Amino acid sequence: MAKKNQEGEKETYTISELAKEFEISTRTIRYYEELGLLSPKRTSGNQRIFTKRDRARLKLILRGKRLGFSLLEIKEMIEMYDVAGETEQIKLTLKYGEKKLKEIEERIKELEMLRKDMLAIKEILLKRLKELEMAKKQKS
């Protein structure tokens, strides 16, 4: 059912085609539609038809998810582009990006502290193991 333009590029996609291409479920795509992140057209038979624009939006949604943004943040960034234009979208994306970077940096600090604690525990356990092995040898 997908249409192609004169160059042979697809212009429309079915939900199954997008699900397969992006390795997600059709339910996930329908969920994004329910949230207003996607708004595909419908055929007379009520089948969803996604445009190149819908495909690009889906790609942005999935990229945003991989970067750790919430669906609400992604929706806000996408809607900002539709309403206010690219400049405002860039500013908002930068704002969210800075927030996400701070969260990542904080998580890295926590992980570094955890690593340090784990190494200290490892040293204590290795030392204790040596002591026990030495005591066992002395008894033998």
N, CA, C and O atoms as a DFTB+ gen file, in Angstrom:
560 C
 N C O
     1  1       0.814      -1.190       0.000
     2  2       0.000       0.000       0.000
     3  2       0.864       1.262       0.000
     4  3       0.338       2.349      -0.239
     5  1       2.138       1.159       0.253
     6  2       3.007       2.332       0.307
     7  2       3.205       2.919      -1.084
     8  3       3.471       2.201      -2.048
     9  1       3.068       4.251      -1.169
    10  2       3.270       4.963      -2.434
    11  2       4.738       5.301      -2.601
    12  3       5.477       5.457      -1.629
    13  1       5.144       5.411      -3.872
    14  2       6.510       5.836      -4.171
    15  2       6.448       7.060      -5.066
    16  3       5.521       7.212      -5.862
    17  1       7.450       7.942      -4.932
    18  2       7.513       9.111      -5.801
    19  2       8.253       8.747      -7.086
    20  3       8.583       7.583      -7.309
    21  1       8.511       9.746      -7.929
    22  2       9.151       9.496      -9.224
    23  2      10.557       8.925      -9.080
    24  3      11.017       8.185      -9.949
    25  1      11.232       9.258      -8.005
    26  2      12.590       8.744      -7.775
    27  2      12.569       7.344      -7.160
    28  3      13.625       6.766      -6.904
    29  1      11.403       6.809      -6.927
    30  2      11.285       5.476      -6.345
    31  2      11.361       5.456      -4.831
    32  3      11.421       4.388      -4.221
    33  1      11.360       6.650      -4.214
    34  2      11.387       6.727      -2.755
    35  2       9.970       6.592      -2.218
    36  3       9.012       7.054      -2.837
    37  1       9.853       5.966      -1.082
    38  2       8.534       5.818      -0.471
    39  2       8.018       7.166       0.006
    40  3       8.774       7.978       0.540
    41  1       6.733       7.396      -0.189
    42  2       6.095       8.610       0.313
    43  2       5.162       8.304       1.468
    44  3       4.927       9.152       2.329
    45  1       4.627       7.077       1.487
    46  2       3.752       6.674       2.585
    47  2       4.154       5.290       3.082
    48  3       4.778       4.501       2.372
    49  1       3.773       5.030       4.328
    50  2       4.152       3.781       4.980
    51  2       2.970       3.246       5.777
    52  3       2.132       4.009       6.257
    53  1       2.916       1.946       5.907
    54  2       1.923       1.332       6.787
    55  2       2.530       1.224       8.178
    56  3       3.739       1.368       8.355
    57  1       1.689       0.974       9.143
    58  2       2.177       0.824      10.518
    59  2       3.134      -0.364      10.625
    60  3       4.119      -0.313      11.361
    61  1       2.836      -1.426       9.888
    62  2       3.702      -2.619       9.915
    63  2       5.078      -2.326       9.335
    64  3       6.091      -2.796       9.853
    65  1       5.107      -1.548       8.259
    66  2       6.397      -1.208       7.640
    67  2       7.270      -0.401       8.599
    68  3       8.467      -0.659       8.727
    69  1       6.660       0.581       9.274
    70  2       7.435       1.393      10.218
    71  2       7.880       0.566      11.422
    72  3       9.006       0.706      11.900
    73  1       6.997      -0.284      11.902
    74  2       7.347      -1.135      13.045
    75  2       8.539      -2.022      12.697
    76  3       9.462      -2.180      13.496
    77  1       8.509      -2.592      11.510
    78  2       9.606      -3.462      11.076
    79  2      10.897      -2.663      10.893
    80  3      11.963      -3.086      11.339
    81  1      10.793      -1.506      10.234
    82  2      11.979      -0.690       9.977
    83  2      12.678      -0.254      11.270
    84  3      13.904      -0.296      11.364
    85  1      11.890       0.160      12.257
    86  2      12.472       0.683      13.496
    87  2      12.551      -0.357      14.615
    88  3      12.953      -0.053      15.739
    89  1      12.161      -1.587      14.284
    90  2      12.224      -2.694      15.239
    91  2      11.479      -2.386      16.534
    92  3      12.001      -2.571      17.634
    93  1      10.247      -1.911      16.373
    94  2       9.355      -1.660      17.503
    95  2       8.016      -2.312      17.190
    96  3       7.777      -2.734      16.059
    97  1       7.157      -2.392      18.174
    98  2       5.856      -3.025      17.945
    99  2       4.866      -2.026      17.351
   100  3       5.012      -0.813      17.502
   101  1       3.867      -2.561      16.681
   102  2       2.804      -1.694      16.154
   103  2       2.067      -1.049      17.324
   104  3       1.555       0.064      17.197
   105  1       2.010      -1.733      18.453
   106  2       1.359      -1.181      19.647
   107  2       2.093       0.072      20.116
   108  3       1.460       1.037      20.543
   109  1       3.403       0.064      20.041
   110  2       4.187       1.242      20.425
   111  2       3.834       2.425      19.537
   112  3       3.666       3.542      20.026
   113  1       3.720       2.187      18.244
   114  2       3.367       3.264      17.311
   115  2       1.964       3.779      17.615
   116  3       1.732       4.988      17.604
   117  1       1.028       2.874      17.884
   118  2      -0.340       3.297      18.224
   119  2      -0.340       4.109      19.525
   120  3      -1.096       5.070      19.663
   121  1       0.511       3.716      20.472
   122  2       0.621       4.452      21.735
   123  2       1.117       5.875      21.478
   124  3       0.586       6.832      22.042
   125  1       2.126       6.011      20.634
   126  2       2.620       7.346      20.293
   127  2       1.523       8.165      19.620
   128  3       1.440       9.378      19.810
   129  1       0.694       7.508      18.846
   130  2      -0.438       8.197      18.221
   131  2      -1.433       8.645      19.296
   132  3      -1.928       9.771      19.249
   133  1      -1.727       7.777      20.257
   134  2      -2.646       8.123      21.350
   135  2      -2.150       9.343      22.122
   136  3      -2.949      10.176      22.550
   137  1      -0.842       9.448      22.299
   138  2      -0.246      10.570      23.029
   139  2      -0.184      11.847      22.196
   140  3       0.134      12.917      22.714
   141  1      -0.486      11.730      20.909
   142  2      -0.437      12.898      20.037
   143  2       0.932      13.157      19.446
   144  3       1.167      14.216      18.862
   145  1       1.838      12.204      19.589
   146  2       3.174      12.362      19.016
   147  2       3.164      12.117      17.514
   148  3       3.971      12.690      16.782
   149  1       2.265      11.278      17.063
   150  2       2.101      10.975      15.638
   151  2       0.639      11.180      15.276
   152  3      -0.252      10.964      16.098
   153  1       0.402      11.596      14.043
   154  2      -0.988      11.766      13.600
   155  2      -1.123      11.314      12.148
   156  3      -1.207      12.137      11.237
   157  1      -1.144       9.991      11.944
   158  2      -1.246       9.476      10.580
   159  2      -2.621       9.736       9.970
   160  3      -3.617       9.907      10.672
   161  1      -2.636       9.758       8.655
   162  2      -3.910       9.865       7.947
   163  2      -4.543       8.484       7.958
   164  3      -3.898       7.494       8.305
   165  1      -5.800       8.431       7.578
   166  2      -6.506       7.143       7.536
   167  2      -7.141       6.958       6.167
   168  3      -7.592       7.911       5.532
   169  1      -7.164       5.701       5.733
   170  2      -7.826       5.377       4.467
   171  2      -9.324       5.261       4.729
   172  3      -9.776       5.333       5.872
   173  1     -10.076       5.084       3.664
   174  2     -11.523       4.907       3.816
   175  2     -11.824       3.657       4.641
   176  3     -12.872       3.573       5.282
   177  1     -10.918       2.697       4.627
   178  2     -11.057       1.486       5.434
   179  2     -10.498       1.649       6.841
   180  3     -10.381       0.671       7.579
   181  1     -10.150       2.881       7.218
   182  2      -9.637       3.244       8.542
   183  2      -8.222       2.729       8.822
   184  3      -7.805       2.670       9.979
   185  1      -7.483       2.358       7.774
   186  2      -6.096       1.927       7.949
   187  2      -5.204       3.160       8.064
   188  3      -5.390       4.144       7.347
   189  1      -4.245       3.094       8.962
   190  2      -3.312       4.212       9.145
   191  2      -2.353       4.290       7.956
   192  3      -1.834       3.279       7.483
   193  1      -2.138       5.517       7.492
   194  2      -1.157       5.771       6.441
   195  2      -0.209       6.843       6.974
   196  3      -0.622       7.962       7.278
   197  1       1.053       6.484       7.081
   198  2       2.061       7.390       7.611
   199  2       2.837       8.037       6.469
   200  3       3.197       7.374       5.496
   201  1       3.090       9.330       6.596
   202  2       3.834      10.077       5.584
   203  2       5.322      10.082       5.933
   204  3       5.735       9.580       6.979
   205  1       6.118      10.666       5.026
   206  2       7.552      10.834       5.312
   207  2       7.740      11.657       6.591
   208  3       8.647      11.404       7.384
   209  1       6.867      12.641       6.768
   210  2       6.930      13.494       7.962
   211  2       6.677      12.663       9.223
   212  3       7.379      12.818      10.223
   213  1       5.677      11.784       9.174
   214  2       5.400      10.901      10.315
   215  2       6.607      10.011      10.608
   216  3       6.966       9.792      11.765
   217  1       7.223       9.504       9.548
   218  2       8.397       8.640       9.698
   219  2       9.537       9.411      10.371
   220  3      10.211       8.894      11.262
   221  1       9.740      10.659       9.926
   222  2      10.793      11.494      10.515
   223  2      10.499      11.775      11.992
   224  3      11.404      11.759      12.826
   225  1       9.226      12.031      12.306
   226  2       8.843      12.272      13.706
   227  2       9.094      11.026      14.554
   228  3       9.590      11.119      15.676
   229  1       8.746       9.863      14.008
   230  2       8.965       8.613      14.738
   231  2      10.456       8.421      15.010
   232  3      10.848       7.992      16.094
   233  1      11.267       8.739      14.030
   234  2      12.720       8.630      14.194
   235  2      13.201       9.564      15.313
   236  3      14.048       9.184      16.121
   237  1      12.657      10.785      15.355
   238  2      13.010      11.740      16.414
   239  2      12.554      11.247      17.787
   240  3      13.275      11.384      18.775
   241  1      11.357      10.674      17.839
   242  2      10.832      10.144      19.098
   243  2      11.760       9.062      19.632
   244  3      12.132       9.070      20.805
   245  1      12.126       8.139      18.765
   246  2      12.981       7.024      19.188
   247  2      14.379       7.503      19.579
   248  3      14.977       6.977      20.518
   249  1      14.891       8.487      18.869
   250  2      16.196       9.059      19.221
   251  2      16.113       9.720      20.599
   252  3      16.997       9.550      21.439
   253  1      15.038      10.473      20.812
   254  2      14.841      11.122      22.107
   255  2      14.757      10.123      23.248
   256  3      15.313      10.352      24.322
   257  1      14.063       9.011      23.016
   258  2      13.962       7.959      24.033
   259  2      15.341       7.377      24.339
   260  3      15.685       7.158      25.501
   261  1      16.131       7.128      23.285
   262  2      17.481       6.588      23.495
   263  2      18.350       7.548      24.309
   264  3      19.211       7.119      25.078
   265  1      18.118       8.845      24.133
   266  2      18.901       9.848      24.857
   267  2      18.384      10.071      26.273
   268  3      18.971      10.835      27.039
   269  1      17.280       9.400      26.620
   270  2      16.774       9.486      27.983
   271  2      15.690      10.513      28.218
   272  3      15.318      10.762      29.365
   273  1      15.170      11.121      27.153
   274  2      14.095      12.090      27.324
   275  2      12.773      11.373      27.552
   276  3      12.551      10.284      27.022
   277  1      11.898      11.984      28.339
   278  2      10.566      11.416      28.551
   279  2       9.714      11.697      27.315
   280  3      10.033      12.579      26.518
   281  1       8.636      10.943      27.165
   282  2       7.739      11.183      26.026
   283  2       7.125      12.574      26.105
   284  3       6.873      13.202      25.077
   285  1       6.882      13.056      27.319
   286  2       6.341      14.406      27.491
   287  2       7.339      15.457      26.991
   288  3       6.959      16.409      26.310
   289  1       8.608      15.274      27.334
   290  2       9.639      16.209      26.862
   291  2       9.762      16.148      25.340
   292  3       9.894      17.178      24.680
   293  1       9.717      14.944      24.795
   294  2       9.811      14.775      23.341
   295  2       8.634      15.456      22.661
   296  3       8.805      16.150      21.660
   297  1       7.447      15.258      23.203
   298  2       6.247      15.878      22.621
   299  2       6.371      17.399      22.640
   300  3       6.049      18.073      21.662
   301  1       6.837      17.925      23.760
   302  2       6.990      19.374      23.881
   303  2       7.983      19.910      22.845
   304  3       7.746      20.952      22.233
   305  1       9.084      19.198      22.656
   306  2      10.085      19.641      21.676
   307  2       9.526      19.578      20.256
   308  3       9.748      20.488      19.457
   309  1       8.804      18.509      19.946
   310  2       8.230      18.367      18.606
   311  2       7.168      19.432      18.364
   312  3       7.136      20.055      17.303
   313  1       6.295      19.641      19.354
   314  2       5.243      20.648      19.208
   315  2       5.833      22.046      19.101
   316  3       5.303      22.889      18.377
   317  1       6.912      22.294      19.807
   318  2       7.572      23.597      19.738
   319  2       8.005      23.883      18.304
   320  3       7.902      25.017      17.836
   321  1       8.484      22.866      17.614
   322  2       8.905      23.032      16.224
   323  2       7.703      23.367      15.350
   324  3       7.789      24.233      14.480
   325  1       6.583      22.684      15.578
   326  2       5.381      22.911      14.778
   327  2       4.819      24.309      14.986
   328  3       4.340      24.935      14.040
   329  1       4.874      24.807      16.233
   330  2       4.244      26.078      16.568
   331  2       5.206      27.255      16.463
   332  3       4.929      28.231      15.766
   333  1       6.326      27.158      17.151
   334  2       7.219      28.307      17.279
   335  2       8.351      28.326      16.267
   336  3       8.993      29.359      16.078
   337  1       8.600      27.226      15.628
   338  2       9.665      27.190      14.649
   339  2      10.957      26.624      15.191
   340  3      11.066      26.269      16.365
   341  1      11.914      26.551      14.320
   342  2      13.170      25.871      14.621
   343  2      13.966      26.533      15.742
   344  3      14.555      25.837      16.569
   345  1      13.993      27.861      15.783
   346  2      14.777      28.564      16.801
   347  2      14.326      28.190      18.204
   348  3      15.147      27.855      19.058
   349  1      13.028      28.247      18.438
   350  2      12.501      27.908      19.763
   351  2      12.701      26.435      20.078
   352  3      12.966      26.072      21.224
   353  1      12.575      25.587      19.067
   354  2      12.782      24.158      19.290
   355  2      14.229      23.902      19.704
   356  3      14.493      23.113      20.611
   357  1      15.155      24.570      19.038
   358  2      16.574      24.397      19.372
   359  2      16.839      24.845      20.805
   360  3      17.546      24.166      21.550
   361  1      16.270      25.991      21.194
   362  2      16.461      26.489      22.561
   363  2      15.909      25.499      23.585
   364  3      16.556      25.214      24.593
   365  1      14.716      24.981      23.321
   366  2      14.106      24.030      24.246
   367  2      14.903      22.731      24.302
   368  3      15.110      22.166      25.376
   369  1      15.343      22.264      23.147
   370  2      16.134      21.035      23.102
   371  2      17.445      21.219      23.861
   372  3      17.881      20.315      24.574
   373  1      18.072      22.379      23.711
   374  2      19.297      22.669      24.464
   375  2      19.032      22.670      25.964
   376  3      19.834      22.151      26.742
   377  1      17.906      23.254      26.370
   378  2      17.539      23.291      27.789
   379  2      17.392      21.873      28.334
   380  3      17.947      21.540      29.382
   381  1      16.639      21.044      27.614
   382  2      16.461      19.659      28.051
   383  2      17.785      18.890      27.998
   384  3      18.061      18.051      28.856
   385  1      18.592      19.186      26.989
   386  2      19.886      18.521      26.861
   387  2      20.801      18.836      28.034
   388  3      21.479      17.948      28.551
   389  1      20.825      20.097      28.457
   390  2      21.637      20.493      29.613
   391  2      21.168      19.771      30.872
   392  3      21.976      19.300      31.672
   393  1      19.859      19.694      31.031
   394  2      19.295      18.990      32.191
   395  2      19.717      17.518      32.167
   396  3      20.113      16.959      33.190
   397  1      19.626      16.909      30.999
   398  2      19.980      15.494      30.862
   399  2      21.474      15.294      31.133
   400  3      21.860      14.321      31.781
   401  1      22.317      16.211      30.639
   402  2      23.759      16.117      30.895
   403  2      24.066      16.179      32.390
   404  3      24.914      15.435      32.883
   405  1      23.379      17.065      33.110
   406  2      23.585      17.156      34.557
   407  2      23.200      15.851      35.238
   408  3      23.893      15.386      36.143
   409  1      22.085      15.259      34.796
   410  2      21.658      13.977      35.363
   411  2      22.710      12.898      35.098
   412  3      23.027      12.098      35.979
   413  1      23.241      12.885      33.889
   414  2      24.260      11.895      33.523
   415  2      25.522      12.099      34.353
   416  3      26.097      11.137      34.862
   417  1      25.956      13.356      34.490
   418  2      27.152      13.649      35.277
   419  2      26.971      13.238      36.733
   420  3      27.900      12.724      37.355
   421  1      25.784      13.461      37.273
   422  2      25.499      13.053      38.653
   423  2      25.542      11.533      38.780
   424  3      26.070      10.999      39.756
   425  1      24.992      10.852      37.802
   426  2      24.992       9.383      37.807
   427  2      26.424       8.848      37.710
   428  3      26.778       7.871      38.371
   429  1      27.239       9.501      36.881
   430  2      28.646       9.096      36.754
   431  2      29.356       9.242      38.101
   432  3      30.116       8.359      38.501
   433  1      29.113      10.355      38.802
   434  2      29.725      10.555      40.126
   435  2      29.305       9.443      41.083
   436  3      30.125       8.895      41.819
   437  1      28.001       9.119      41.059
   438  2      27.502       8.054      41.932
   439  2      28.166       6.723      41.594
   440  3      28.549       5.971      42.490
   441  1      28.300       6.435      40.309
   442  2      28.926       5.181      39.885
   443  2      30.404       5.143      40.254
   444  3      30.921       4.093      40.637
   445  1      31.089       6.282      40.143
   446  2      32.501       6.336      40.533
   447  2      32.663       6.077      42.029
   448  3      33.595       5.389      42.445
   449  1      31.754       6.630      42.840
   450  2      31.803       6.383      44.284
   451  2      31.523       4.913      44.580
   452  3      32.177       4.311      45.432
   453  1      30.566       4.344      43.885
   454  2      30.242       2.929      44.057
   455  2      31.428       2.054      43.672
   456  3      31.738       1.081      44.358
   457  1      32.089       2.406      42.570
   458  2      33.267       1.660      42.122
   459  2      34.368       1.712      43.185
   460  3      34.987       0.698      43.506
   461  1      34.595       2.904      43.719
   462  2      35.615       3.082      44.754
   463  2      35.289       2.223      45.975
   464  3      36.167       1.559      46.525
   465  1      34.025       2.240      46.394
   466  2      33.599       1.418      47.536
   467  2      33.793      -0.067      47.252
   468  3      34.266      -0.812      48.111
   469  1      33.428      -0.491      46.054
   470  2      33.561      -1.903      45.683
   471  2      35.025      -2.336      45.672
   472  3      35.349      -3.436      46.117
   473  1      35.907      -1.481      45.168
   474  2      37.340      -1.797      45.164
   475  2      37.882      -1.907      46.587
   476  3      38.704      -2.777      46.876
   477  1      37.426      -1.028      47.472
   478  2      37.867      -1.075      48.870
   479  2      37.400      -2.373      49.531
   480  3      38.157      -3.016      50.258
   481  1      36.159      -2.745      49.273
   482  2      35.629      -3.999      49.830
   483  2      36.405      -5.186      49.280
   484  3      36.707      -6.130      50.009
   485  1      36.725      -5.135      48.002
   486  2      37.493      -6.218      47.379
   487  2      38.843      -6.372      48.074
   488  3      39.262      -7.490      48.375
   489  1      39.524      -5.261      48.329
   490  2      40.824      -5.303      49.002
   491  2      40.706      -5.893      50.402
   492  3      41.535      -6.706      50.811
   493  1      39.677      -5.483      51.132
   494  2      39.460      -6.012      52.485
   495  2      39.241      -7.524      52.430
   496  3      39.803      -8.273      53.229
   497  1      38.418      -7.959      51.480
   498  2      38.121      -9.389      51.353
   499  2      39.351     -10.190      50.930
   500  3      39.578     -11.290      51.432
   501  1      40.138      -9.644      50.014
   502  2      41.361     -10.339      49.595
   503  2      42.343     -10.469      50.761
   504  3      42.970     -11.512      50.949
   505  1      42.462      -9.398      51.534
   506  2      43.352      -9.416      52.701
   507  2      42.877     -10.464      53.709
   508  3      43.682     -11.230      54.240
   509  1      41.583     -10.493      53.968
   510  2      41.023     -11.460      54.923
   511  2      41.207     -12.888      54.419
   512  3      41.506     -13.792      55.200
   513  1      41.028     -13.089      53.119
   514  2      41.212     -14.417      52.534
   515  2      42.651     -14.891      52.723
   516  3      42.884     -16.052      53.062
   517  1      43.616     -13.994      52.505
   518  2      45.030     -14.335      52.711
   519  2      45.292     -14.718      54.161
   520  3      45.990     -15.692      54.441
   521  1      44.722     -13.937      55.080
   522  2      44.898     -14.224      56.510
   523  2      44.366     -15.610      56.851
   524  3      45.012     -16.369      57.573
   525  1      43.187     -15.936      56.330
   526  2      42.584     -17.243      56.607
   527  2      43.409     -18.372      56.009
   528  3      43.576     -19.421      56.631
   529  1      43.924     -18.159      54.804
   530  2      44.752     -19.189      54.156
   531  2      46.064     -19.390      54.915
   532  3      46.535     -20.518      55.057
   533  1      46.651     -18.297      55.399
   534  2      47.893     -18.393      56.179
   535  2      47.640     -19.135      57.492
   536  3      48.439     -19.981      57.894
   537  1      46.543     -18.823      58.147
   538  2      46.205     -19.481      59.415
   539  2      45.980     -20.969      59.194
   540  3      46.355     -21.792      60.030
   541  1      45.372     -21.307      58.079
   542  2      45.107     -22.712      57.756
   543  2      46.425     -23.455      57.516
   544  3      46.581     -24.595      57.952
   545  1      47.375     -22.809      56.821
   546  2      48.683     -23.430      56.549
   547  2      49.463     -23.646      57.845
   548  3      50.136     -24.662      58.014
   549  1      49.364     -22.685      58.750
   550  2      50.099     -22.786      60.019
   551  2      49.565     -23.922      60.882
   552  3      50.320     -24.536      61.636
   553  1      48.281     -24.203      60.777
   554  2      47.687     -25.305      61.542
   555  2      48.090     -26.654      60.963
   556  3      48.136     -27.654      61.680
   557  1      48.379     -26.681      59.677
   558  2      48.700     -27.960      59.015
   559  2      50.091     -28.439      59.277
   560  3      50.484     -29.495      58.783
